[in-house]
Structure formats: C-alpha cells, structure tokens
Amino acid sequence: MARQKEILDTKSRFKYWQMRTIIATMVGYALFYFVRKNFSFAIPGLTAEYGISKTSFGVIMTVVGLIYGLSRFLNGLIADRMNARWHMAIGLALCALANFAFGFGVDLSALITGRTEGPEFVNTLVLIFGIFLVLNNLFQGSGFPPCARLLTHWIPPQELATKMSVWNTSHSIGASIVAILCGYIMGHLGHDFSNNPEIVGNIAVNLGVDFSNLEQMKGVAASAAHYGAWRWCFWIPAMIALAGAIGLFISLRDTPRSVGLPELAHTETKSIKAENDTAEYKLLLKKKVFGNPLIWILGIANFFVYVVRFSVLDWGPTFLKEARGLSLANAGWTVAVFEIFGIIGMLVAGWATDKFFQGKAHRTCVFCMVGTAIFMTIFWLLPVSASLYTLIIVLAMAGFFIYGPQALIGIAAANQATKKAAATANGLTGMFGYASVFVSGLGVGAMVDWINASSPGKGWDYVFLIMIGIAIIGALVFMIMWNARRDGYDEETEETNG
C-alpha cells in the first residue's frame, strides 16, 4: 500500500510540474513576441514621421531575421546543456531592455547628428534601429530553445504533438495580443498635430501623397493625430515583458530530476549514461541532428513556411493600410484574428497528427500547406471593394493552415532528435526558418517599392502571387518525408541495449 501511495504521489507531483512548466513557458514565450512583433506596428508611424523607405525596413528585417536564426541555433546548442530557468528568464529581461532603448532612438540620433530632420538624421536613426534590433534578436534566440528542452523532458513522445500544439499557441497568443495592443496604441496615443500644417505637409511628402487626393490626405491627418505613438509600441510591451521575466524565474524549474522526480519512461538515450562526456554528446548531435537527413528536410520546409508567415506578420499592417485602406486599429485587429485562427489551426493540426497520423507530423503539414495556398489565392483574388469581414475571414483561414506546420516542424524535429538534442535540432530548423527573411523582409520591401514606382498599388499583387507559389513548394518538400518514422527513440534504445 505504501508503495502504491508513493507511485500515486509521484504521478500527481509530475502532473503538477508538467502543467506548471507548460503554462509558465507558454506565458514566457508569448511575452517574447510582445517585444519582437511590436516593431511591425511602429513601421507606419516611422515611415510617416521620418520618411524611412520600405526597402530600408526590409534590409533591417532581413539582417535581424538572420541574426535571430543564428541566435536560435547557437542558443539551441547552449540550451541542451544549460538550466532552462536562467536561460529563458535572462533572455526575456534583455529583450525588454533593448525595447526600452528603441523608444529613445530618435533622441540618440538627434544627439549624435545634432539634427532632428534631414538625410543624415534619418540614416543615423535607421542605423540605431538596426543596432538595437540586432541586439534584441540576439537575445530573442533564448526564447524557444529552452522551451524545447523543457517540454521534451516533461512530455512523453506519444503526447508531444497534442500538448506541444497547445503550447505552440503561445506565440500566436502573444502576437495577437500585441497586435491589438499596438494597434490601439497607434490609434489612440501620441500628440495630436493634425492642425499643424508643417507636420501634415512633411508626413504627406514622406508618404508620397498627392495633396489634392482628399482620401489619401485623411490617412495623413490620422498619422499626424497620433504623432510619436510608435514610441509606446516599444515601451509598454517592454514593461510587461520585464515583469514576465521575473515571473519566469519564480515559476520555472529545469528537468524532472531538479524537483526530485524520475525522468520520463522510454525516452532513454545513450548520452544520459554519459551526461558529462563531451565526445558522447558530439556523437549524439552528429547522428541525431547534423547527420540526420530528416532534420535537414524539416529545415528546408521551415524556410517556406516562415516566408508566408512572416510576410503576413511583418508587412500585414502596412499592406492592409496601403492596399486596402484600413485604419491601423482595424489592421491590428485583422492581424490579431489571423493569429487567433492560427491558434485554432495549431490545436487541430496537433490533434489530427496524433489521432490520424500516429504522431507523424510531417504528413499533416502537407495538407496544411495546400490549404494555405488555396486561401492565399482567394485573398489575392478578392476585389478592393470586399468588406472588412470578408478580408478578415479569408486571411484568418490562411492563418489557420499556415500555423499547423509552424508548430509541427518543431515537434517533428524534437521527436526525431530525441529529448537530449531537441533544442539543437530546433535551433537548426529555426535557422532555416529565419533565413526566409531574405524573401519576406528585403525581398518584399524592395519589390513593393520597385513595382509601385512604375505601377502604383501593384506591388502587393506580386507579393501574394509569390506567397502562393512558395506555399505549394512547401507542400512538395513535406511530401519527400511522407514515409519517415515518428521519432528516433526506438532506434536509440536498440543501440543502448544492443
């Protein structure tokens, strides 16, 4: 009886710590998005006030995306051997500090150049934003890798698709809340200079608006009515993230062993028996990650998934304002609904993977990418006169499908690499994902500027055509690994026992 009571007590404690870990990391990772995706909503304000081009923003997005991808890879190597509690909490705190600095970018540029306008001032401002964004994205890399380590230590492989899909809603929750928050900030805060002809005139010039076009001048007046609101898009999320970093340190623990609980059954790997043996660990990484063709295929697929996802997230507010005439507040809600439907899509994809595909996440991804291509095509074909609700529903369905693969790639990589190399595997696939900024950042920004210069308003049409093609290519890449096994644990156990 005593033994049975001990077993029940252990199970109860494990469930408590498992749930606590899932909830704490979900909240923590959502807050990483508070201090990353807020920049997209500052772009229209910065463009209006300082005339920074989309090409410049595209260059910044490309550089910082590459930095983030590299950071995720390096942090993946660190996370597999570092206490996740410290790793994640310190990283979020540093991101918050970088965002506080963003809000003072204009002041720093004025201090350095001795000017408050002109090419020298603007170029210095772009450089300052680039530096702070690089630092922010270096720190952002400490978000997902510690979570990949924690979750694979607390959730068994046969439950990982369902439970990690629930966990993966964290970034959509974070991105949707910050979209609503920043949309509200840009539409309600700042100084009202709409009656100042000099500022209104400067904004019109910066946006390339014809003064005789009354409809476009309404948008100019709206920008002037909330002058400087973009600063609060950095400061308010930063304050929330800093509080969250403290909460992570209080709530998190590392592995089950750190709270006196046994490790998960049937997830033994060779490196557990030689925890401190560097040679054994390198062999594990070589076999399970760098020498594993499935991880590389997942990485390539991740590239195409992230091109579509980031194009909507990074440029969505600007596209909806310029091409569809939405206010920034409505654009914020539209992007938020995209994220909310993404949450539903992740949950459905995780459930379908365990229910119908025996945990083989890569099979679910094929259907998701086909669905993404279909709804992106419908969105592209919608007339300019389409209602706001129609825009929201169609874009939301694209979000429903694209977020399935975004979540499942991490799950598939973690299962293939086993829990001892899950963070490294996710770091590698993440690096491919963030290499996508060559297309979604610089590519989109430069294309829209270039095409609009000769055919005003047509640049966004070509962007959507490319996104549709990329979604189709992504589906074909996932097809390559259709017959792959679910995970690498059986093989590892056989070698250990052999």
Secondary structure by P-SEA (a helix, b strand, c coil): caaaaaaaaaaaaaaaaaaaaaaaaaaaaaaaaaaccccccaaaaaaaaccccaaaaaaaaaaaaaaaaaaaaaaaaaaacccaaaaaaaaaaaaaaaaaaaaaaaaaaaaaccccccaaaaaaaaaaaaaaaaaaaaaaccccaaaaaaaaacccccaaaaaaaaaaaaaaaaaaaaaaaaaaaaacccccccccaaaaaaaaaaaccccccaaaaaaaaaaaacccccccccaaaaaaaaaaaaaaaacccccccccccccccccccccccccccaaaaaaaaaacccccaaaaaaaaaaaaaaaaaaaaaacaaaaaaacccccaaaaaaaaaaaaaaaaaaaaaaaaaaacccccaaaaaaaaaaaaaaaaaaaaaaccccccaaaaaaaaaaaaaccaaaaaaaaaaaaaaaccccaaaaaaaaaaaaacccccccaaaaaaaaaaaaccccaaaaaaaaaaaaaaaaaaaaaaccccccccaaaaaaaaaac
